[in-house]
Each structure stands twice: as structure tokens, then as C-alpha cells.
Amino acid sequence: MEKTSVFTFFKKYKIGFLLLLIVFLAGCQGAVNEPIDANTTGWFDHYFVYTFSRLIKGIAGVFNDNYGLSIIIITLIIRLALMPFLLKQTKSSMQMREKMSVIKPEMDALKQKYENKKDTASQTKMQQEMMQIYQKHNMNLLASLTGCLPMLIQFPILIAFYYAIRRTPEIATHSFLWFDLGQTDIMMTIIAVVVYYLQFKVSQKSMEPQMRKQMAFMGLLSPIMIGFISLNAPAALPLYWAVGGIFMIIQTLIAQKMYAPGREG
């Protein structure tokens, strides 16, 4: 029985979900391109976005106003800080997947047993027997929900950093490597798109074949959204996404090696 819960979808495709959320918030927040400062109103802007903006400027100042390097450093710090939570989430997800593969024959038999019984009493009985199977194998149905908590923790952090990059005007006045941070750069956009596509392909290694087919669209959605947004945004943003994506590739490879089936995590 191949079923994908909303939590499984959420955990596997956190990047696509995050991008969708960013676009939604960008559309709802009219001040997305207005400079951020100490007088900006709104608790999220003041305590999250403005804090990151000050951090960007502070680290850039240490490195002779190198705002590109500042964005890279902060991105890595954020990812490193979140890494233990996300590794724990990956471990929980893989353990849940292993348990589901063990109980799959029993669940398939249960589904077949009630295949032609659609009345309320039969459906209630099926749910009861399903819960008995879960209890028999010590499966905690809340694990899927709690496993999403690391995602909820990182959302405000990553989104605030995203807005801080867009709303710190000093960034736009500097260049990094071959491009101006405040101008759109095609090459940086291509790099970010490729990185996010590779990140999806790496994450596929731990998926079952049917799951890969079901989620193939999401593997294309994230890079497409990255490209679309980057072509209408300063190059500082694809720089941020490219660095974060490379880190996620490395993190995914580490998690897959640590928590591969048959290994103790």
C-alpha cells in the first residue's frame, strides 16, 4: 500500500515548500523591497529581518565590506546550526520508512480484506485493526508530525535571512567574484538552478522507485522557481540559494550514509 502522508510529502520536499512559502510571503508583504532599519514596524521585521540585516553588515565590515562573503558565512552558520535538527528529522523519517516496509504486507492484507466493504461499521473496524497493527509494531503515529518540527523551526530563520538580503541596500552597492550583488546575473542564476536540481537528485537516492515517480514534479518545481525568482532579483539571492543548496547536498549525503538501512544511527 503506497500512500504518501502530508507529513511525508512535507519532509521530503521541504525546499520546494519553503520556496512556495517565500513566494507567497513576498506577494503578501508590500514592503519586501523597502530598506530595513531600526524604525521598521512589525515584530517579524524588527526582531528577525532587521537582526539579520545588522549581522550581514557587521560581518561584511570585518571583511572589508565584502557582502558576498558575508552572505556565504551567515548561510553556512545557519545551516550548521540547523544541521543537528535536520539530521534527527532524516533519521526519524528513515526509521519510519523501514517500519512501514515491515508492516506493508499486513496493511495490504487489511486493505484487501475490506476492499468491498464501504459501510461505516466496516470502515470503523478497519481503522481499529489498522491501529492494532501500528501498536503491534510499536509505531508512533505522532512521529510524522513531530518530525516536521525542525522544518517549522527553520522557516522563520531562512525567510528572515531571505528578506534581510533583499532589504539591506548596502548589498546592492558591492560586487562579489564576477557579478554585482545588486544586479541580476544569468550565470549565478544558472548555478543556483543546477545546484537545486542536483540536490533533488541526491535526495532521490533514499526514495523508493514509486515515490520517485510520484514526486518527480517537485524535483523540477524547486529549480524552476529558483530560476524564475533569481531572474527578477539581485544576484545576492541566487548566491545565497547556491551556497545553501550545496550545503544541503553534503548534508543529505552524510545523512544517507549515517542512517542507511542496516546501520545504527
ABEGO torsion letter per residue (X at the ends): XBBBBAAAAAAAAAAAAAAAAAAAAAAABAAAABBBBAABBEAAAAAAAAAAAAAAAAAAAAAGGBAAAAAAAAAAAAAAAAAAAAAAAAAAAAAAAAAAAAAAAAAAAAAAAAAABABAAAAAAAAAAAAAAAAAAGBBAAAAAAAAAAAAAAAAAAAAAAAAAAABAAAAABBBEABBAABBBAAAAAAAAAAAAAAAAAAAAABBAAAAAAAAAAAAAAAAAAAAAAAABBAAAAAAAAAAAAAAAAAAAAAAAAABBGBBX
